[in-house]
């Protein structure tokens, strides 16, 4: 009876002291720490950490006070003491986990304010995992009244099993360290990994997984170790450069490619962007043709022996001038219109340039405006964009054929 009363009084004292410790920790320490600007101090005086710190008091009281309980058997005393030790170890482990949670929360805030900040989530999760393993080993040792070193020596024999169980965790942690150390990936980066269907922004980097919010708002979860064993594309360089590439071709119908007549050259010279090119080019061509006529007058009447302007070459020169004059394109980056190899679908004229913005909507608007203009101005050069015949084209052709036959 005396032992039961003693244990009850010990419990009351333990929880009263816990209440007092909680009041002191939550009301006094934060006020004292407010005068200290060190970031680590702000982590330690977080409410979650101080609350869990106060929870250590009851188990400490039982560890010390159980020996003062009258008429309590040695076996019971030893059991209660061991349980109290295990509870103390558990409480200390929960304090460490709370500190790591606070660090992660501060890191998440820094990521939202400063996108270039590196994520610490994988390190925090690894620290929590190691803390739980150590706490578990010490608690088991305390409960069975054996040294934790004995348990650790037994775990050494199970290392192969542990390596198998934690294989993905070990690989992912190693990959996470390499990704962070080489600055290969950050939260907020645009990642593209076609083999897993990922194309979007990195929203979370944990110990085992990396979460990608795709542009269709679906979530793709990638094991961290795959980012080191397989290739992926990080678009951060594009975002930081301030220019996004336009690389699109306009297919020109080969049947419309021809030489320009003098009247057409005169008409095109009214285009302000094209006039410097036409002046220089016509002078160069005239000089060449005059020299050739002097050397071989009997061959000068053949068109094939003379140089002449083509509509497609003049159009390419116009596109280059148009791109250089465009206010929304970067002039300090590659800027050109180039002719690609002819195909069965016509001759591609490729625009290769960089916009002065990386914002998706603005980029698409600039790109659309450029090609709207180029398609609309093609007929001015006697050119047409290549397009496969549609059903309506076939119908019109058959109708014209029927009219021709009837007219005969």
C-alpha positions, 0 to 999 in steps of 0.5 A: 500500500505504501509503495502504491501511494509513493508511486502515485505521489511520484506521478503527481510530482512528475506532472506538476514539475512538467507543467512548471517546466512547460510554463518556464520554457514557453514563456521565459526562453523565447523572451530571452532568445529574442535578443539573440539574432543567431538562426540556430537559437530561433530553431531551438526556442520553437514551440514544438521543441520546447513542448517536447523538451518539457515532456522529458521531466516526468521520466527524469523524475521517475528515474531519480525518485523511484528509488525513494518509494518505500517498500517497493521490491527491487524487481519492480524498482528496476523495471520502472527505472528501465521504463523511465530510461526508455521514455527519456530516450524516446523524449530526447529523440522526439526533441531532435526530430522536432528540431529537424522539423523546424529546420525543414520548415525554415528551409521551406520558407527560404525556398518560397522566398529565394528559389535558388536555395537548396532543399534540405529535406533529404538530409532532414529525413535521413537525420530523422531516420538515423535518430529513430534507429539509434533511439530504438536500439537504446530503448530496447537495450534499456528495457532488457537491461543490456548494453546497446553495444551488444545490440549493435554487435548483433546488427553487424551480423545483419548488415547484409539484410539491412543493406537489402532493406534500405537499398533504395534509401542508401542509393537515394541519399547518395544521389541526393548528395550528388544532386545537391553538391553539383547543384544539378537540381533545385526546388522550382526547377523545370525538369523534363524526363521523358522516360518517366513522363515528367515535364514540369516544375520540381515541387519537392525533393525528399530523401527517397523521391522527387515530386514533379508537378507537370504542366497538366497539373498531374504529379509525377514521383521519381525515385531520387536514385533514378536522377543519377542513373538516368538522364534528365533535362533541367531548364534552369539555364534557360530561365537564368539566361533570360532568353528562350529559344525559337526553333521552328521551320516554315515549309516553302513549296519548291514549285514556287521557287524562281528567279526575280524579274527586274520589275519584281526587284523594283517592287520589293525595294519599297520594303524598308527592311529589304532595301539595303540588301537589294542595293548591295546584292544587285550591285554585286550581281551586276558587277559579276555579270559585267565581268563575265560578259567581258570574258565570254560575250558569246555565253552572256545571253544564257540565264544559267551563266549569269547570277540572278536574285531568287525569291527564296533567297530574297525572302530569307534576307528579309526574314533575317532583317525582320528578326534583327529589327524585332524588339522582343528578340535578344540581339546578343544571342544567336539570331538567324533564318537558315535554309534547311535541306529540301524534303518531299514536303518542300524546303524548310526555312528555319527561324533560330532566335531567342526571345527577350523573355522566358515567360511561357505565354509571352514566348508563345505570343512572340513566336506566333506573331513572327510566324503569322507575319512570315506566312502572310508576307510569303505571297509578296515574294511569289512563294507559297507555304507547302501544304498537303492536298486536302479533300477540298483541294481534290474536289476543286481540282476535279471540278475544274477538270470537268469544266475543262472537258465540257469546254472542249 
